[in-house]
Amino acid sequence: MTFVECSSQFGERHAGMPMVPRKVRQLGYGEEAHQILYFVAQAARHCRKSASRPAMNLDQVLSKLENVRKCGSGYSARCPFHNDKNNSLSVNEGADGILLIRCHAGCTFEAIMTALGSVNGQPRTNQSKSKDTSPKFNYTDAEVKNLAEALIDEWKTGGLVADWLRLRGISRDVSLLLRFGATQRTFPKVGHSAALAIPLYHDKKLVGVKYRAVPDKDHLAETGSSMSGLYGRPDDPAKEILLLEGPPDVALAMSYKFNCVGIQSAETKPTKADLALLGEYLTIFIIGDSDRKGREAMNRWQTELNADYPQALIRVNLGGYKDIGGLYAADPPNFRTALETILRLGRAGRDYFDPDDLLTETELRGAKVRELSVVSRLVPRKQITMFFGEEKSGKTLLATYIAKCVANGISVFEKYPTTQMPVLYLDLENGHDELEANTQWFSRLGPAEIRFRTRETGVPALDSPGLIRYCEKYQPLVIIDSQTKAVKKYFDAARRGKGSQFDPDDMSGFYDQLLDLCAAGATIIIIHHATKADAEQYANSHQIGANVSRAFAIVSEDRPLLNRVRLQGILFRGAEPVSEQLIGFPLIPQTGHFGLTDVSETPIDRLVRFVKELEAKGQTCTAEQIKSRKGIGRNRSVVELNQAIGEGRLFWPKKRGPISSVREAPYGATENIPYVEPRTESTEADQDDVNVH
């Protein structure tokens, strides 16, 4: 320990040094040396005194940490001092029992131990003698009553607060039961505004008042208000209960006769009394808001409840809605039915289930919850959609077209309606020249523009706070081009460059980041430039199946011309797959749209058109060319060819020679080769000889 460290620990050097004992002075050293020796002795005495107190051991520390995992000979966990998501903390015990703790994000040992409730590795001593400097809550029940009477008047004569409650689906009776009030307050963001007053009670005692600006959203609380404890009026005899986030959602659910309670805010932490109250019910539906803070809050409650009541828990997915208020706004008359359906699906997916929990065949045929979409039937809102296919098959062009349609609220292919919203294009693949060329084709679709982050400007990490904030604020459609480059960036940052995009364990963290963006409000289209060999792996990938709601194979039948492009639905979670035959060029320069081929066109029609297009270019067509068409299997092509010949729509004057669309072929033959049924047992190599004669 240096002299300066000694002086800072046991006395200020410049504030006058304490008298050095005579025995130290008799050693005959200089004055400063005497002082150093004195402070060393004092430090040793302090250390002996500290050592006499019982230190926190490894088990005590681990019990206070979150997400503890075995790592080598020690453990990793989330650092309690900073907002840790990736287990930055290493914890171990030395050979002599000394606690070894290190935060790889740079937090000091003292900060970590303080966050754990200790001082310098020792349990925190009783601080009851220290003065409580927290602000006092001085609001009274009489004041709450006055605000409640003001709201009663608004229900009778009209007013901003009563109108807002009515629009949110909250009934007059429930607002009176919860003692909601109407007033005006000055908020930090929206300024002076009408306000809904929400009194907070704990053990029937008023402990706080929150205000919610209406109609614009902003929040405020009375000085000294407590946000601890559950909110609501739960029904004791009920068998099940809903755990929601925020008083307005509790009031909405109560208005539709659901038994529920709610946490005051995302920061509310569970108490033993809260957990005991919820544990009285046979089923606990954990619903919370789907944004990042709401999800993290409900994770905490689920972890606490899971310790004692694992069989009662059901975590509910609202399917793209931020909260039950969003579910109500989408279809007010059918809100109760929609929420009951969501709860029923949640019960069918619970971890500990009985026969009555499972769906019956009758229920499978019943009505489904309405799905919010950015592009009807194609791109579900706040979920992940994937476009994959070979290079130069039109994926980026198609994604740019859809982005422009969404930005301007225009139907895709003039068939599928869109929900207008901002579009953020994260491009790790293309230079500005390519992006300019792609966007130029669709400039006539509308004035709203796509916003870009590119290789040249820099593309943020998917878990960057700035990107998450952007998604929370603007609720955009986010297009990521491409998955290969985005995954590489993720591997470089999180896995030291190691990992495979076909390994579920390696990819789980990447898709967690995408889902975090969806929870924050984003809808994602991710583009993957797959090779032909990749395509089947991606169609059957565990991570794709678990996390992607829609997956489309994009196939160009005349790559790279992009005259004919097929959008083929491969994975459609919870819906019927959609596939379309698209016309790219020359229609895009003419109209600014991808077009759709005639829906009445059959596979045989397309085969005949393929042959005619070759003839129009002065080329001849062979069976091998037909079997090599993009996106159509060889065996299927052989069947279609035999059918076309059998119907007399194509002619094969000479075996292994050119195929023609007209009988008077220029090959000198007068007889068409008769149609022969294909044999079922054959090899790829002998298809020419066996299936077509």
C-alpha positions in Angstrom: 0.0 0.0 0.0 1.5 3.4 -1.0 1.7 6.4 1.3 -1.1 8.2 -0.5 -3.4 5.1 -0.3 -2.6 4.8 3.4 -3.5 8.4 4.0 -6.7 8.2 2.1 -7.8 5.1 4.0 -6.8 6.2 7.6 -6.4 10.0 7.6 -6.0 12.9 5.1 -2.3 13.7 4.6 -2.9 17.4 4.1 -5.4 17.7 6.9 -2.8 17.3 9.6 -1.1 14.0 10.3 -1.9 12.2 13.6 0.7 11.9 16.2 3.1 9.0 15.6 3.6 6.8 18.8 6.9 7.3 20.6 7.9 3.6 20.0 7.8 4.2 16.3 9.8 7.4 16.6 12.5 5.5 18.6 13.3 3.4 15.5 15.5 6.3 14.3 14.0 6.7 10.8 13.0 10.0 9.2 9.7 11.7 10.0 8.0 10.5 6.8 9.2 7.0 7.2 7.8 7.0 10.7 4.4 8.1 9.4 4.5 5.3 6.7 5.3 2.7 9.3 2.5 3.9 11.5 -0.1 3.8 8.7 1.1 0.3 7.7 0.4 -0.9 11.2 -3.0 0.8 11.2 -3.8 -0.9 7.8 -2.8 -4.3 9.2 -5.0 -3.8 12.2 -7.9 -2.8 9.9 -7.4 -6.0 7.8 -7.4 -8.2 10.9 -10.6 -6.6 12.1 -12.2 -7.1 8.6 -11.0 -10.7 8.5 -12.8 -11.4 11.8 -16.1 -10.8 10.1 -17.6 -13.7 8.0 -17.0 -13.1 4.3 -19.5 -14.0 1.5 -18.8 -17.4 0.2 -19.2 -18.7 -3.4 -22.6 -20.2 -2.8 -23.9 -16.9 -1.3 -22.7 -14.9 -4.3 -24.1 -17.4 -6.9 -27.5 -17.3 -5.1 -27.7 -13.5 -5.7 -26.7 -13.6 -9.4 -28.9 -14.1 -12.5 -28.4 -16.6 -15.4 -25.7 -18.6 -13.6 -24.0 -21.1 -15.8 -21.1 -23.5 -15.3 -18.1 -22.3 -17.2 -14.9 -24.4 -16.9 -13.9 -24.7 -13.3 -16.0 -21.7 -12.3 -19.2 -19.9 -13.3 -20.5 -17.2 -15.6 -23.4 -14.9 -14.8 -24.9 -11.5 -15.6 -23.1 -8.7 -13.9 -25.4 -7.2 -11.2 -23.9 -3.7 -11.5 -24.6 -2.9 -15.2 -27.4 -3.8 -17.6 -25.8 -7.1 -18.7 -27.3 -9.4 -21.3 -24.3 -11.7 -22.2 -23.0 -13.1 -18.9 -20.0 -10.7 -18.6 -19.2 -11.9 -15.0 -16.7 -14.7 -14.2 -17.0 -16.1 -10.6 -14.6 -18.7 -9.0 -13.1 -19.6 -5.7 -9.3 -19.7 -5.1 -7.4 -22.5 -3.5 -7.4 -20.6 -0.2 -11.2 -19.9 -0.4 -10.8 -16.3 -1.6 -13.6 -15.2 -3.9 -12.5 -14.4 -7.4 -14.8 -12.1 -9.4 -14.2 -10.3 -12.6 -16.5 -8.4 -14.9 -15.3 -8.4 -18.5 -17.2 -5.2 -19.2 -14.9 -3.4 -16.7 -17.0 -3.1 -13.5 -14.9 -2.9 -10.4 -15.0 -5.5 -7.6 -16.3 -2.9 -5.2 -19.2 -2.0 -7.5 -20.1 -5.6 -8.0 -20.1 -6.5 -4.4 -22.1 -3.3 -3.5 -24.7 -4.3 -6.1 -24.9 -7.8 -4.4 -25.6 -6.1 -1.1 -22.2 -6.3 0.5 -19.3 -4.0 1.3 -15.7 -5.1 0.3 -16.8 -8.7 0.1 -18.5 -8.6 3.6 -22.3 -8.8 4.2 -23.8 -5.4 4.4 -24.2 -4.3 8.0 -27.4 -3.1 9.5 -28.0 0.5 8.3 -31.2 1.1 10.2 -29.6 4.0 12.2 -29.0 6.0 9.0 -31.6 8.6 8.1 -34.2 7.8 5.4 -33.7 10.6 2.9 -36.3 9.3 0.4 -39.2 11.7 -0.4 -42.4 11.2 1.5 -45.7 10.5 -0.1 -48.3 13.0 1.2 -51.3 12.5 -1.0 -54.6 11.7 0.7 -57.7 9.6 0.1 -59.7 12.8 0.1 -57.7 14.1 -2.9 -58.2 10.8 -4.7 -61.9 11.0 -4.1 -62.1 14.5 -5.6 -60.4 13.3 -8.8 -62.7 10.3 -9.0 -65.7 12.6 -8.7 -64.3 14.6 -11.6 -64.2 11.5 -13.7 -67.8 10.6 -12.8 -68.8 14.0 -14.1 -67.0 13.3 -17.4 -68.7 9.9 -17.8 -72.0 11.9 -17.6 -71.2 14.9 -19.7 -68.2 13.9 -21.7 -64.5 14.7 -21.4 -61.1 13.7 -22.7 -60.3 11.2 -19.9 -63.7 9.4 -20.1 -63.5 9.4 -23.9 -60.0 7.8 -23.8 -61.2 5.1 -21.3 -64.2 4.3 -23.5 -61.9 4.1 -26.6 -59.6 1.7 -24.7 -62.6 -0.6 -23.9 -62.5 0.3 -20.1 -66.0 0.4 -18.6 -67.4 3.1 -16.3 -68.0 0.5 -13.5 -64.4 -0.7 -13.6 -63.0 2.8 -13.6 -65.1 3.6 -10.5 -64.1 0.3 -8.8 -60.4 1.2 -9.3 -61.0 4.8 -8.2 -59.6 6.2 -11.4 -59.8 10.0 -11.6 -59.7 12.9 -14.1 -57.4 15.9 -13.7 -54.8 18.0 -15.6 -51.0 17.8 -15.1 -47.8 19.1 -16.8 -45.8 16.2 -18.2 -42.1 16.0 -19.1 -42.7 15.3 -22.8 -46.2 16.5 -23.9 -46.5 19.5 -21.5 -49.8 20.5 -20.0 -52.4 17.9 -20.7 -55.6 16.2 -19.5 -54.6 13.2 -17.3 -56.0 9.9 -16.1 -55.2 9.6 -12.3 -54.5 6.1 -11.1 -54.3 5.6 -7.3 -52.1 2.8 -6.1 -52.9 0.8 -3.0 -51.0 -1.7 -0.9 -52.8 -3.6 1.9 -55.7 -1.2 1.4 -53.4 1.8 2.1 -52.8 4.5 -0.5 -49.1 4.4 -1.4 -49.0 6.3 -4.7 -50.7 8.1 -7.6 -49.7 7.8 -11.2 -50.9 10.0 -14.1 -51.2 9.1 -17.7 -51.5 11.9 -20.2 -54.5 11.6 -22.7 -54.8 11.4 -25.6 -51.0 11.7 -26.1 -48.9 9.2 -24.1 -46.7 10.4 -21.2 -46.4 9.4 -17.6 -45.9 11.2 -14.2 -46.2 10.1 -10.6 -46.8 12.0 -7.3 -43.6 12.5 -5.2 -42.9 9.5 -3.0 -45.3 7.2 -4.8 -44.4 3.5 -4.4 -44.5 1.2 -7.5 -44.1 -2.0 -5.6 -46.8 -4.6 -5.2 -49.4 -6.0 -7.6 -52.3 -3.9 -8.9 -55.9 -4.9 -9.3 -58.9 -6.6 -7.6 -58.3 -10.3 -8.0 -61.2 -12.7 -7.6 -60.4 -15.2 -4.8 -62.6 -18.2 -5.9 -61.3 -18.2 -9.4 -59.1 -21.1 -10.7 -57.0 -19.0 -13.1 -55.5 -15.5 -13.1 -53.9 -13.2 -15.7 -50.7 -11.3 -14.9 -50.6 -8.2 -17.0 -48.4 -5.0 -17.2 -49.9 -1.7 -16.3 -53.2 -0.5 -14.7 -54.9 0.3 -18.1 -54.5 -3.3 -19.3 -55.8 -4.6 -15.9 -58.8 -2.3 -16.2 -59.5 -3.5 -19.8 -59.3 -7.2 -18.8 -61.6 -6.5 -15.8 -64.1 -4.8 -18.0 -64.4 -8.0 -20.0 -64.7 -10.2 -16.8 -61.2 -11.6 -16.8 -59.7 -12.3 -13.4 -56.4 -10.5 -13.4 -53.7 -8.4 -11.6 -50.9 -6.3 -13.0 -47.5 -5.0 -12.2 -47.3 -1.3 -11.8 -44.5 -0.9 -14.4 -41.7 -2.9 -16.1 -39.5 -2.0 -13.1 -41.8 -3.6 -10.5 -40.1 -6.5 -8.7 -42.0 -9.4 -7.1 -42.3 -9.6 -3.3 -43.0 -12.8 -1.3 -46.6 -11.6 -0.7 -47.1 -11.1 -4.5 -45.8 -14.6 -5.3 -47.9 -16.1 -2.5 -51.1 -14.4 -3.9 -50.5 -15.7 -7.4 -49.5 -19.2 -6.1 -53.1 -19.6 -4.8 -54.4 -20.1 -8.4 -54.2 -23.3 -10.4 -53.2 -21.5 -13.6 -51.2 -18.2 -14.0 -51.2 -16.7 -17.5 -48.1 -14.4 -17.8 -49.0 -11.9 -20.6 -46.9 -8.7 -20.2 -46.1 -6.2 -23.0 -44.1 -7.6 -25.9 -41.5 -4.8 -26.0 -38.0 -5.5 -24.6 -38.6 -4.0 -21.2 -41.9 -5.8 -20.8 -40.5 -9.1 -21.8 -37.6 -8.7 -19.4 -40.0 -7.8 -16.6 -42.1 -10.9 -17.1 -39.0 -13.0 -17.4 -38.2 -12.0 -13.8 -41.6 -12.8 -12.6 -41.6 -16.1 -14.4 -38.3 -17.1 -12.9 -39.5 -16.2 -9.4 -42.8 -18.1 -9.8 -41.2 -21.1 -11.4 -39.3 -21.9 -8.2 -42.5 -22.8 -6.3 -45.3 -23.0 -8.9 -43.9 -24.4 -12.1 -47.0 -26.4 -13.0 -49.3 -23.3 -12.8 -47.4 -21.1 -15.3 -48.4 -20.4 -18.8 -46.4 -17.8 -20.8 -48.7 -16.3 -23.4 -47.7 -15.1 -26.9 -50.0 -12.3 -28.2 -49.0 -13.0 -31.8 -47.7 -9.6 -32.9 -49.7 -7.4 -30.6 -47.8 -5.2 -28.1 -50.3 -5.8 -25.3 -54.0 -6.7 -24.9 -54.8 -3.0 -25.6 -53.5 -3.6 -29.1 -55.5 -6.8 -29.4 -58.6 -4.8 -28.4 -57.9 -2.0 -30.9 -57.6 -4.4 -33.8 -61.2 -5.7 -33.4 -63.1 -4.3 -30.4 -66.4 -6.4 -30.8 -64.4 -9.7 -30.8 -61.9 -8.8 -28.2 -63.1 -11.3 -25.5 -63.2 -14.1 -28.0 -59.8 -13.3 -29.4 -58.2 -13.2 -25.9 -60.0 -16.4 -24.9 -58.6 -18.1 -28.0 -55.0 -16.9 -27.2 -55.4 -18.1 -23.7 -56.7 -21.5 -25.0 -53.7 -21.8 -27.3 -51.4 -20.9 -24.4 -53.0 -23.6 -22.2 -52.5 -26.2 -25.0 -48.8 -25.4 -25.1 -48.1 -25.4 -21.3 -45.2 -27.4 -20.0 -47.2 -29.5 -17.5 -50.4 -30.5 -19.4 -53.4 -32.8 -18.9 -55.8 -34.1 -21.6 -58.2 -31.2 -21.0 -55.4 -28.8 -21.8 -54.9 -30.1 -25.3 -56.7 -28.9 -28.4 -59.5 -31.1 -29.8 -60.2 -31.6 -33.5 -63.3 -29.5 -33.1 -61.2 -26.6 -31.7 -58.7 -26.9 -34.5 -61.5 -26.2 -37.0 -62.6 -23.2 -35.0 -61.9 -19.5 -35.6 -58.4 -18.3 -35.3 -57.0 -15.1 -33.9 -56.7 -12.4 -36.5 -53.1 -11.9 -37.5 -51.7 -8.5 -38.0 -49.7 -8.1 -41.2 -47.5 -5.7 -42.9 -48.3 -7.4 -46.3 -51.5 -9.3 -46.1 -50.9 -13.1 -46.1 -47.2 -12.6 -46.9 -45.4 -10.7 -44.2 -46.8 -10.9 -40.6 -46.2 -7.9 -38.3 -43.5 -8.0 -35.7 -42.3 -11.4 -36.9 -39.5 -12.7 -39.2 -40.0 -13.4 -42.9 -37.2 -14.9 -45.0 -36.5 -14.7 -48.7 -33.9 -17.3 -49.9 -32.6 -18.5 -53.2 -29.7 -18.6 -55.5 -27.8 -15.4 -56.4 -29.2 -13.2 -59.2 -32.7 -14.7 -58.7 -34.4 -11.4 -57.9 -34.5 -11.5 -54.0 -33.1 -8.0 -53.5 -35.1 -6.5 -56.3 -38.3 -8.1 -54.9 -37.5 -7.0 -51.3 -36.9 -3.4 -52.5 -40.2 -3.5 -54.4 -42.1 -4.7 -51.2 -40.3 -2.1 -49.1 -41.4 0.7 -51.5 -45.0 -0.6 -51.4 -45.1 -0.7 -47.6 -43.5 2.8 -47.3 -46.3 4.2 -49.4 -49.2 1.9 -48.4 -49.6 0.4 -51.8 -50.8 -3.2 -52.4 -48.0 -5.6 -53.3 -48.5 -7.1 -56.8 -51.7 -4.9 -56.8 -53.2 -7.8 -54.9 -52.0 -8.0 -51.3 -52.8 -4.9 -49.1 -50.1 -3.4 -47.0 -49.9 -1.5 -43.7 -48.0 1.8 -44.3 -45.0 2.2 -42.0 -41.4 3.5 -42.2 -38.9 1.1 -43.8 -35.3 0.7 -42.7 -33.0 -1.2 -45.2 -29.8 -2.6 -43.6 -27.7 -3.5 -46.6 -24.4 -5.4 -46.0 -24.2 -6.7 -49.6 -24.6 -4.0 -52.2 -22.8 -0.8 -53.1 -24.6 2.5 -53.5 -24.7 2.0 -57.3 -26.7 -1.2 -57.1 -29.1 0.3 -54.5 -29.7 3.3 -56.7 -30.4 1.1 -59.7 -32.9 -1.1 -57.7 -34.8 1.9 -56.1 -35.0 3.7 -59.4 -37.2 1.0 -60.9 -39.9 1.7 -58.2 -39.6 5.4 -57.7 -43.0 6.0 -59.4 -44.9 4.0 -56.6 -45.0 7.0 -54.2 -43.1 9.8 -52.5 -42.4 8.0 -49.2 -38.8 6.8 -49.3 -36.9 3.8 -48.0 -34.2 4.7 -45.4 -30.8 2.9 -45.7 -27.8 2.0 -43.6 -25.2 0.5 -45.9 -21.6 -0.8 -46.0 -20.4 2.7 -46.6 -22.3 4.4 -43.8 -21.9 1.4 -41.5 -24.6 -1.0 -40.4 -25.3 -1.2 -36.6 -25.1 -4.4 -34.7 -28.5 -6.1 -34.3 -28.3 -5.7 -30.5 -27.1 -2.1 -30.6 -29.1 0.2 -28.2 -29.6 2.7 -31.0 -31.2 0.2 -33.4 -33.5 -1.1 -30.6 -34.5 2.5 -29.7 -35.2 3.2 -33.4 -37.5 0.1 -33.6 -39.3 1.0 -30.4 -39.9 4.6 -31.6 -40.8 4.1 -35.2 -42.1 0.4 -35.4 -40.5 0.0 -38.9 -40.2 -2.8 -41.5 -36.6 -3.7 -41.3 -35.0 -5.5 -44.3 -31.6 -7.2 -43.7 -29.5 -8.0 -46.7 -28.0 -10.5 -46.3 -28.2 -13.2 -43.6 -24.7 -14.5 -44.5 -23.1 -11.1 -43.9 -25.2 -10.3 -40.8 -24.4 -13.7 -39.3 -20.7 -13.2 -39.9 -20.9 -9.9 -38.2 -22.6 -11.5 -35.2 -20.1 -14.4 -35.1 -17.2 -11.9 -35.2 -18.7 -9.9 -32.3 -20.1 -12.7 -30.1 -18.2 -15.9 -31.0 -14.8 -14.7 -32.0 -15.6 -15.4 -35.7 -16.5 -19.1 -35.0 -19.8 -20.7 -35.9 -21.9 -22.1 -38.7 -25.2 -20.7 -40.0 -26.5 -24.3 -40.3 -25.8 -25.1 -36.6 -28.8 -24.5 -34.4 -26.7 -23.8 -31.3 -24.5 -21.3 -33.2 -27.5 -19.5 -34.7 -29.7 -19.3 -31.6 -28.0 -16.1 -30.4 -28.4 -14.5 -33.8 -32.1 -15.2 -34.0 -32.5 -14.1 -30.4 -31.3 -10.7 -31.5 -33.8 -10.6 -34.4 -36.6 -11.5 -32.0 -35.5 -8.8 -29.6 -35.9 -6.3 -32.5 -39.4 -7.8 -33.2 -40.2 -7.4 -29.5 -39.1 -3.8 -29.8 -41.6 -3.2 -32.6 -39.8 -4.2 -35.8 -41.1 -6.4 -38.6 -38.2 -8.2 -40.3 -37.5 -9.5 -43.8 -34.2 -11.2 -44.0 -32.6 -12.1 -47.3 -30.4 -15.2 -47.7 -28.4 -15.7 -50.8 -28.4 -19.5 -50.7 -26.7 -21.9 -53.1 -28.7 -24.6 -54.6 -27.2 -27.0 -52.1 -28.2 -24.7 -49.2 -31.8 -24.4 -50.2 -33.0 -27.7 -48.8 -31.0 -27.2 -45.6 -32.7 -23.8 -45.0 -36.1 -25.1 -45.8 -35.7 -27.8 -43.1 -33.5 -25.8 -40.7 -34.4 -26.1 -37.0 -33.7 -22.4 -36.4 -35.8 -21.4 -39.4 -38.7 -23.5 -38.2 -38.5 -22.2 -34.6 -38.1 -18.5 -35.3 -39.2 -17.6 -38.8 -42.9 -17.2 -39.5 -42.7 -17.1 -43.3 -40.0 -18.5 -45.6 -40.2 -18.0 -49.4 -37.9 -19.6 -52.0 -37.3 -17.0 -54.8 -36.7 -18.8 -58.1 -35.9 -17.2 -61.4 -36.9 -19.4 -64.3 -34.6 -17.4 -66.7 -31.9 -16.2 -64.3 -30.4 -13.6 -64.6 -33.0 -12.0 -66.9 -35.7 -12.0 -64.2 -38.6 -12.1 -66.8 -40.2 -15.0 -64.9 -39.8 -15.2 -61.1 -41.5 -17.7 -58.8 -42.4 -16.7 -55.2 -42.8 -20.1 -53.6 -44.1 -20.4 -50.0 -42.0 -23.0 -48.2 -42.8 -22.3 -44.5 -46.0 -20.8 -43.3 -46.4 -21.1 -39.5 -50.1 -21.1 -38.7 -51.3 -20.3 -42.3 -51.7 -21.8 -45.7 -48.6 -21.3 -47.9 -48.9 -18.7 -50.6 -47.0 -19.0 -54.0 -47.1 -16.7 -57.0 -45.8 -16.7 -60.5 -44.3 -13.2 -61.1 -43.5 -11.2 -64.1 -40.4 -9.0 -63.7 -39.0 -7.4 -66.8 -40.2 -5.8 -69.0 -43.2 -5.0 -66.8 -41.3 -3.3 -64.0 -39.9 -0.5 -66.3 -43.4 0.0 -67.7 -45.5 0.0 -64.5 -43.1 0.1 -61.5 -44.7 -3.2 -60.3 -43.9 -6.9 -60.4 -46.9 -8.4 -62.2 -48.7 -11.7 -61.7 -49.0 -14.3 -64.5 -52.5 -15.4 -65.6 -53.8 -17.5 -62.7 -55.5 -19.8 -65.3 -52.1 -20.7 -66.8 -51.3 -24.4 -66.2 -47.9 -26.1 -65.9 -48.4 -27.4 -69.5 -49.2 -23.8 -70.7 -45.9 -22.6 -69.1 -44.0 -25.5 -70.8 -45.4 -24.6 -74.2 -44.6 -20.9 -73.6 -41.1 -21.9 -72.7 -40.6 -23.7 -76.0 -42.2 -20.9 -78.0 -39.9 -18.3 -76.4 -36.9 -20.3 -77.4 -38.2 -20.6 -81.0 -38.9 -16.8 -81.1 -35.2 -16.3 -80.4 -34.2 -18.6 -83.2 -33.2 -21.4 -80.9 -34.2 -25.0 -80.7 -35.5 -26.8 -77.6 -34.4 -30.3 -76.4 -35.7 -32.5 -73.7 -32.6 -31.7 -71.6 -33.4 -28.0 -71.7 -36.9 -28.7 -70.5 -35.7 -30.9 -67.7 -33.1 -28.2 -66.6 -35.7 -25.4 -66.1 -35.0 -23.4 -62.9 -37.1 -24.5 -59.9 -38.9 -27.4 -61.6 -37.7 -31.0 -60.8 -36.4 -33.1 -63.6 -39.0 -35.9 -63.1 -41.8 -33.4 -63.0 -40.6 -31.8 -66.2 -40.6 -35.2 -67.9 -44.2 -35.9 -66.8 -45.2 -32.4 -68.2 -43.4 -33.0 -71.4 -45.0 -36.4 -72.0 -48.4 -34.8 -71.2 -47.9 -32.0 -73.7 -46.9 -34.4 -76.4 -49.8 -36.7 -75.6 -52.2 -33.7 -75.9 -50.6 -32.7 -79.2 -49.4 -29.3 -78.0 -45.8 -30.2 -78.5 -44.2 -32.4 -81.1 -41.1 -34.5 -81.1 -40.5 -35.6 -84.7 -37.3 -37.4 -84.0 -36.2 -39.1 -80.8 -33.4 -37.1 -79.1 -33.9 -34.3 -81.7 -35.4 -30.9 -81.2 -38.9 -30.4 -79.7 -41.3 -28.2 -81.6 -44.5 -26.3 -80.9 -45.7 -26.9 -84.4 -46.3 -30.2 -86.4 -44.8 -28.9 -89.6 -41.3 -28.9 -88.0 -38.3 -28.0 -90.2 -36.7 -31.4 -89.4 -38.2 -33.4 -92.3 -40.3 -35.7 -90.1 -44.0 -36.3 -90.7 -44.9 -38.5 -87.8 -45.0 -37.5 -84.1 -43.3 -39.9 -81.7 -46.2 -41.5 -79.7 -46.7 -40.7 -76.0 -45.5 -43.4 -73.6 -46.3 -43.5 -69.8 -43.1 -43.0 -67.7 -41.9 -46.0 -65.8 -41.6 -45.5 -62.0 -38.3 -47.3 -61.6 -35.5 -45.5 -63.3 -32.3 -43.6 -62.6 -31.5 -39.9 -63.2 -29.1 -41.0 -65.9 -31.5 -42.9 -68.1 -34.5 -40.6 -67.9 -34.0 -39.6 -71.6 -34.3 -43.2 -72.8 -37.0 -44.4 -70.5 -39.6 -41.7 -70.0 -39.8 -39.9 -73.4 -40.1 -41.7 -76.7 
